[in-house]
Amino acid sequence: MSALEVAHRFVERINAHDLDGLAALLTPDHRFIDSLGVESGGRQTLREGWHQYFRMVPDYRVEVVRAFVDEPEVILVGAARGTYTTDGQLDPSNAWSTPGVWRARIRDELVAEWQVYADNEPIRRCMARASA
């Protein structure tokens, strides 16, 4: 499987909110780097992180419109969107969308590193409204 195919499969698992499928695509030493540059690692840690994120944004989706490949790295360009919630209810006023870029480093047909480049301000505004 090509690096691009692995990256697209990973996005499919994100969009399906498939925690087991996500974890199965991670190397044991996987590194996740969020848009603030904060790193976390390890398959189980990341599985739990995705679980918490999907609870906070139950309709989270990544939409890829363009991809660039320089094996073993893949750059995906598109948008992330979802609805922030604290109680599981999807209030349309808490829907957000932001342009995004994702960098995947693929090793042995698994995602060794996933880095997000996106503006967090849209979801931060939703979080601030919800806590007010």
Secondary structure as the mmCIF struct_conf table of DSSP 4:
data_model
#
loop_
_struct_conf.conf_type_id
_struct_conf.id
_struct_conf.beg_label_comp_id
_struct_conf.beg_label_asym_id
_struct_conf.beg_label_seq_id
_struct_conf.end_label_comp_id
_struct_conf.end_label_asym_id
_struct_conf.end_label_seq_id
HELX_RH_AL_P HELX_RH_AL_P1 ALA A 3 ALA A 16
TURN_TY1_P TURN_TY1_P1 HIS A 17 HIS A 17
HELX_RH_AL_P HELX_RH_AL_P2 LEU A 19 ALA A 24
TURN_TY1_P TURN_TY1_P2 LEU A 25 LEU A 25
STRN STRN1 LEU A 26 ILE A 33
TURN_TY1_P TURN_TY1_P3 SER A 35 LEU A 36
STRN STRN2 GLU A 39 GLY A 41
HELX_RH_AL_P HELX_RH_AL_P3 ARG A 43 MET A 56
BEND BEND1 VAL A 57 VAL A 57
TURN_TY1_P TURN_TY1_P4 PRO A 58 ASP A 59
STRN STRN3 ARG A 61 ASP A 70
TURN_TY1_P TURN_TY1_P5 GLU A 71 PRO A 72
STRN STRN4 GLU A 73 THR A 83
BEND BEND2 THR A 86 GLY A 88
HELX_RH_3T_P HELX_RH_3T_P1 PRO A 92 ASN A 94
STRN STRN5 ALA A 95 ARG A 107
TURN_TY1_P TURN_TY1_P6 ASP A 108 GLU A 109
STRN STRN6 LEU A 110 ALA A 118
HELX_RH_AL_P HELX_RH_AL_P4 GLU A 121 SER A 131
#
